[in-house]
């Protein structure tokens, strides 16, 4: 699930990306939208529960089940969740900037990693850098 970042694990990354893309396309093409009343908060809590996988014993099987079964289920639940009117504009904005953020996040991670390794900023300075960086990324993506 984690490979793909070096020559020796190149094909692992290809399999990982091919599966997630294909699973997303299947959910979209077959309209596997699960109508529900979980709302934004409910789907967010389910996502957070899935992100707790590093804390499970026998993590390989749990990770596989979450990636292969649970995350596509969450996509279907998220697409069918009722959205509170107050969150509509935030969700539309988030959807519009998700692809630009996806396209730029990796380079920003490398720049930040290099800065962090060279300067070792403390927690207050780190919070300021991350906050300002997030605002800049959102402005560029929007």
N, C-alpha and C positions, 0 to 999 in steps of 0.2 A: 504493500500500500504506500510505502514511503519512497520507493526507488525512483530513478529517473533523472537524478541530478549529476550523474557522472557517466563516463563511457561504459563502465562495467554494468551499470544498472539502466542503461538507455531504454531497453525494451520494457522494463517494469513501468517506467514513466509513460510509455506509449500505451500500454495496456490500461493503466490507471485513467489516462485522459480519454481513451477510446470508450471505456465503460461509462464514465460520467456523462460524456457527450451523448452517447447512445441512449442511456437511461433517461436523460432529459428530453431527448427527441421523442422517445416512446411515450412518456407522460404527456407531452404536448400533442403529438399526432393523434393519439387515441383518446385524448381529452380525459385522462384519468384524474379528473378533478373531484375531490371528495368534499361535497358540501358539508359544512359544519359550523358550529357556533363558538369555536375556540377563540376566534379573534386573533389579533396581533399578539397579545400577551400570552395566550395559550400556546400558539405555535412557537413563540420565542422560548417559552419554558420547555417545550418538547425538544427544541434544538439544543438548548443548554444541557438537557439530560443526555442527549446523544454525544455531546462534547465531553462528557465525563468519562469516556471510554478508557483513557489512560489509567484510571483508578480501579478498573476491573481486573480480577485475577484471570489468567488464561486469556490475555488480551488479544491474541491473534484471531481467535474465533469471534470474540465480541466485536473487534474492529471490522472484520469481514462482514458480519451480520448488519452492523450499523451502516457501513458504506453501501453494501449491495441491496439491502432491503429497507432499512429505516430512513435513510436520507431521501430516496425516491418517494417513499410514503409521505415524508414531510413536505416535499414539493407539491404533491397532490393535495395535502391538507392546507398548505399555505395558499394555493391557488383557489381553494374553495371556501376559505375562511371569510366570515362576515367581517367587514372592516368598519370600525366606528368612524363616523363622519369627521371627527376631529383629527384622526390620523391619516385621512385620505391624502392630503397634500404632502405630508412627510413621506408616505409610502411611494407616491408618484415621483417625488424628487429622488428618493433613494434608488428607485428603479432606473431612472434616467442617468444617474451618475455611476451606477454599478459597473458598467462596461469600461468607461474611462478609468475608473479606479483599478479595475482588474488589469488594464493594459499598462498602467504606470507603477503599480505597487512593487513589482520585483526590483526595478531599478532603484526606487526609493529605499527599499530594504537594504540593498547593498551600500548605498551612500550612507545611510544611517549606521549600518554595521561598521563601516570603515571609520566613521567619526567616533562612534562609541569605543571602538578598540584603541584608537589613538589618544582620546582625551579623557576617557573614563569619567563622565559627568556624574555628579551626585544626584540624589533623588529629586530635590527641588528643581535643579537645572534640567534634569531629564524630563520632568513633567512639563516644564515650560517648552522645551524643544519639541516634545511630542505634540503638545497642544497647538503650537504655532504651525508645525509641520502638517497636522491634520487639517487645519484651516486653509493652508496653502493648497494642499491636495484637493480639498473640496472646491476651492475657487477655480483651480485649473480644470477639474473634471466637469464643473457646472458650466 
